Amino acid sequence: MDCGQPSRRILSITMKSKPLLLAALLLAAGILAYAGLKLSTGGTPPTAATSAETLDAATETIGDAGELSLADLRATEFEEETPTAAMESADRKPVLTLAQVMDGLRALDNAPPGAETERRERELLDRWSQLDPAGAAAYAMEVFRQGGGERLLRRAAEAFARKDPAGASAWAASLDSPMARETALREIYRTWASSDPAAAAASIDSLPVGTARTVAASLVGARLADRDLSSALQWVGQLNGSVQSAAMRGVVSRWAAADPSAAAGWLMQQSAPNLRNEGLRLLAEDWVGRDPDAAFAYAQGITDPRLRESFTESALQRYARNDPLAAASWLASPEAAPYARQGVNRVSTQWAGYDPAAAANWAAAIPDNSLRNRAVESVARTWASSSPAAAAEWIGTIADPAARNAATGAFSSTLARTDPATAAQWASSITDNGARAKTITRVVREWKKSDTAAAVAFVQSTPSIDDNLRQRLLR
């Protein structure tokens, strides 16, 4: 449920001029003609002649009223459906005609916002989707365009796909909103790939270049893998670039759940570097999310050093994002030693995003000097972006001079974009000459972009800047 979402008020669309009305009617008629759907009464879509007659009649009617609702716009294209009975049995709800659906939606214009209004709108949309999925999808899209949530759009897209997946895909691909297009295509291809993955796969090339194709490819890959893994892998091998990566993601997500070792073995044997490397990366990320111990244990047995390193680093990156504390614990193990240098950066950065104080305590306690300095740099950089005052207070408590210099350099470099004057003062406090010169140079160059005079004054008046550095910075 879209909690707090106001009741939709889009059925009333004021028509300022007759040309605008004509354009709206023609657009709606085009949607219907494109979908080529029949009503449950057996009626056929209007021909060019009947569309023209409908258009003329609607124009005459609206010309006097001056206002057209979206429900009216859709209703003008259909003959009213006559149900076989007004009501089903007493324990079932009445089967609404299209006209009754439109009346119900118009009535919601005056209904108070809330869960009941939202529920009623969904019910009416569901019935509309049974009678005219293309029209229901157009309505849901208009709701979304005017600030509504995604729920109606998802429901309408799924219903459209059940009746006419190819038509639904073409409709979604034509949407001018990237967010709406992706949302609709996700539901359409999830539905289509479940019923006919081969047809869904064949349609991907007709989608717009970009996320439309990758969304579809991922869903199709997963469904193909459910039915016939070898066919899914063969299909993935025929793809290229981002679409191949997305399709592989779908296949790996299914295969990794059932037999990750077999998936890894197949990927290791692939001669195409992109397919092999991308597949292993996706497998590592998925596997470590399911069973970290098993994923890292498998990595230790990979004989190719480059593949072993790539697999482990991919797993560690996801592990640090999912559970930085557990990832930090793994870094302390002997098998993690070859990956510690990059690992402390990833863990400290991810951890600091959630709990910078805890991450700072962990980083400062790392026994290896080099690793400790890298970790405090990452914490300082992340913490400075979210809370500079708290980060500055923490840096002041670091006892080890080398670690404090590392944290100060990262803090100053990060702060230079938003507060270069303060960043410059911190940079000047670094006790290591080389690190201080490098940090001051970085800060001053950034400062000159916003206030050259102030940056020059700082360079000229700061005692910790030697003459050679001063001359270079003043050029």
Secondary structure, 3 states (H helix, E strand, C coil): CCCCCCCCCCCEEECCCHHHHHHHHHHHHHHHHHHCCCCCCCCCCCCHHHHHHHHHHHHHHHHHHCEEEHHHHHHCCCCCCCCCCCCCCCCCCCCCCHHHHHHHHHHHHHCCCCHHHHHHHHHHHHHHHHHCHHHHHHHHHHHHHCCCCCHHHHHHHHHHHHHCHHHHHHHHHCCCCHHHHHHHHHHHHHHHHHHCHHHHHHHHHHCCCCHHHHHHHHHHHHHHHHHCHHHHHHHHHCCCHHHHHHHHHHHHHHHHHHCHHHHHHHHHCCCCHHHHHHHHHHHHHHHHHHCHHHHHHHHHCCCCHHHHHHHHHHHHHHHHHHCHHHHHHHHCCHHHHHHHHHHHHHHHHHHHHHCHHHHHHHHHCCCCHHHHHHHHHHHHHHHHHHCHHHHHHHHCCCCCHHHHHHHHHHHHHHHCCCCHHHHHHHHHCCCCHHHHHHHHHHHHHHHHHHCHHHHHHHHHHCCCCCHHHHHHHHC
